[in-house]
Amino acid sequence: MNPNARPSHADPMRARSRARRILVIDGDDDVRGILRDRLTALGFDVSVESDGTSGLSRIARDQGTNPFHGILLELYLPDTDGSTVLQEMRTRFPSVPVIVMADSLHVAALRQAMNAGAKEYVVKPFDSELFRRKCLRVFLEGKDQARTASQ
């Protein structure tokens, strides 16, 4: 065995989250950048889209070859209502979990989105630790996995 050889695999949780692709759909450039950075720091492979139409197109295009494992979706997008995107997601890609986001004035809409099939919601401006826990729990599918990833 070569003592200089690198291990053949990374930390299992980091490898699992790295393999998990997340799509962020948000109309604000700054917010997309922040979310991309935070999710990347958690080990996810992150792509971003600025509106619902391009987001749905991206999901459909990548579904056969390199599917997304989760969506972070702003409810108030420049081109369409995020609820419409959520509804389309539930119809076309029901196994892909969605976390919806909106500012604190729209908590009722976030709760409605949960009733319509979102797995979780985040209120902007969001608490960093709460955001981290929710993303790990939803996108890694389990509290035990999320707890292990945070260590």
C-alpha positions as CSV (number, residue, x, y, z in Angstrom):
1,M,0.0,0.0,0.0
2,N,1.4,3.4,-1.0
3,P,1.7,5.6,2.2
4,N,1.5,8.7,-0.1
5,A,-1.8,7.7,-1.7
6,R,-4.8,9.8,-1.0
7,P,-7.9,8.1,0.4
8,S,-10.2,6.9,-2.3
9,H,-13.3,8.5,-0.8
10,A,-14.0,11.7,1.1
11,D,-16.0,12.1,4.3
12,P,-19.2,10.1,3.6
13,M,-21.7,12.9,4.5
14,R,-19.7,15.5,2.5
15,A,-19.6,13.1,-0.4
16,R,-23.3,12.4,-0.1
17,S,-24.2,16.1,-0.1
18,R,-21.7,16.9,-2.9
19,A,-23.5,14.3,-5.0
20,R,-26.8,16.1,-4.2
21,R,-27.7,18.7,-6.8
22,I,-29.8,21.7,-5.6
23,L,-31.4,24.3,-7.8
24,V,-32.0,27.8,-6.4
25,I,-34.7,29.8,-8.2
26,D,-34.8,33.4,-7.1
27,G,-35.1,36.7,-9.0
28,D,-32.6,38.6,-6.9
29,D,-28.9,38.3,-8.0
30,D,-27.6,38.9,-4.5
31,V,-29.9,36.4,-2.8
32,R,-29.0,33.8,-5.4
33,G,-25.3,34.3,-4.8
34,I,-25.7,34.1,-1.0
35,L,-27.8,31.0,-1.2
36,R,-25.4,29.4,-3.7
37,D,-22.5,30.1,-1.3
38,R,-24.2,28.8,1.7
39,L,-25.4,25.6,0.0
40,T,-22.0,25.0,-1.5
41,A,-20.4,25.4,1.9
42,L,-22.7,22.6,3.1
43,G,-21.3,20.4,0.3
44,F,-24.1,20.6,-2.2
45,D,-23.6,21.0,-6.0
46,V,-25.7,24.2,-6.6
47,S,-27.1,25.7,-9.8
48,V,-29.2,28.9,-10.0
49,E,-31.9,30.3,-12.2
50,S,-33.4,33.8,-12.0
51,D,-37.1,33.0,-12.8
52,G,-39.7,30.3,-12.8
53,T,-39.7,29.6,-16.5
54,S,-35.9,29.1,-16.8
55,G,-36.0,27.1,-13.5
56,L,-38.6,24.6,-14.8
57,S,-36.8,24.4,-18.2
58,R,-33.5,23.6,-16.3
59,I,-35.1,20.9,-14.2
60,A,-36.7,19.3,-17.2
61,R,-33.5,19.5,-19.3
62,D,-31.3,17.9,-16.5
63,Q,-33.9,15.4,-15.3
64,G,-32.7,12.5,-17.6
65,T,-29.0,13.0,-17.2
66,N,-28.1,14.8,-14.0
67,P,-31.3,15.3,-12.0
68,F,-31.8,17.8,-9.1
69,H,-32.3,16.4,-5.7
70,G,-33.9,19.6,-4.3
71,I,-35.2,23.0,-5.2
72,L,-35.0,26.2,-3.2
73,L,-37.8,28.4,-4.6
74,E,-38.8,32.0,-4.1
75,L,-42.5,32.4,-4.2
76,Y,-42.4,35.9,-5.7
77,L,-40.6,35.7,-9.0
78,P,-40.3,38.3,-11.8
79,D,-42.0,36.2,-14.5
80,T,-44.4,33.9,-12.7
81,D,-45.8,33.1,-9.3
82,G,-43.6,30.7,-7.4
83,S,-46.8,28.8,-6.4
84,T,-47.3,28.0,-10.1
85,V,-43.8,26.7,-10.3
86,L,-44.4,24.6,-7.2
87,Q,-47.6,23.2,-8.6
88,E,-45.8,22.2,-11.9
89,M,-43.0,20.7,-9.8
90,R,-45.4,18.6,-7.8
91,T,-47.0,17.4,-11.1
92,R,-43.9,16.7,-13.2
93,F,-41.3,15.9,-10.5
94,P,-43.1,14.8,-7.4
95,S,-40.1,13.1,-5.8
96,V,-38.0,16.3,-5.8
97,P,-38.3,18.1,-2.5
98,V,-39.0,21.9,-2.6
99,I,-38.2,24.5,0.1
100,V,-40.1,27.7,-0.6
101,M,-38.9,31.2,0.5
102,A,-40.5,34.6,0.9
103,D,-40.2,37.7,3.1
104,S,-41.9,37.9,6.4
105,L,-44.9,39.7,5.0
106,H,-45.8,36.6,3.1
107,V,-45.9,33.9,5.8
108,A,-49.5,33.0,4.9
109,A,-48.4,32.3,1.3
110,L,-45.5,30.2,2.6
111,R,-48.0,28.1,4.7
112,Q,-50.2,27.7,1.7
113,A,-47.2,26.4,-0.3
114,M,-46.6,23.8,2.4
115,N,-50.2,22.7,2.0
116,A,-49.6,22.5,-1.8
117,G,-46.6,20.2,-1.4
118,A,-43.5,22.2,-0.3
119,K,-41.5,20.2,2.2
120,E,-40.4,23.3,4.2
121,Y,-40.3,27.1,4.1
122,V,-37.8,29.8,4.9
123,V,-38.7,33.3,5.9
124,K,-36.4,36.1,4.5
125,P,-34.2,37.5,5.9
126,F,-33.4,34.0,7.1
127,D,-31.6,32.8,10.2
128,S,-28.4,31.1,9.0
129,E,-28.6,28.2,11.4
130,L,-32.2,27.5,10.8
131,F,-31.6,27.7,7.0
132,R,-28.7,25.2,7.4
133,R,-30.8,22.7,9.5
134,K,-33.8,22.9,7.2
135,C,-31.7,22.4,4.0
136,L,-29.8,19.5,5.5
137,R,-33.0,17.8,6.8
138,V,-35.0,18.2,3.6
139,F,-32.2,17.8,1.0
140,L,-30.4,14.9,2.7
141,E,-33.7,13.2,3.6
142,G,-33.4,12.6,7.3
143,K,-32.7,14.2,10.7
144,D,-30.0,11.6,11.5
145,Q,-28.2,12.4,8.3
146,A,-28.5,16.1,8.9
147,R,-27.2,15.8,12.4
148,T,-24.2,13.8,11.2
149,A,-23.5,16.4,8.4
150,S,-23.4,19.2,10.9
151,Q,-20.6,17.6,13.0
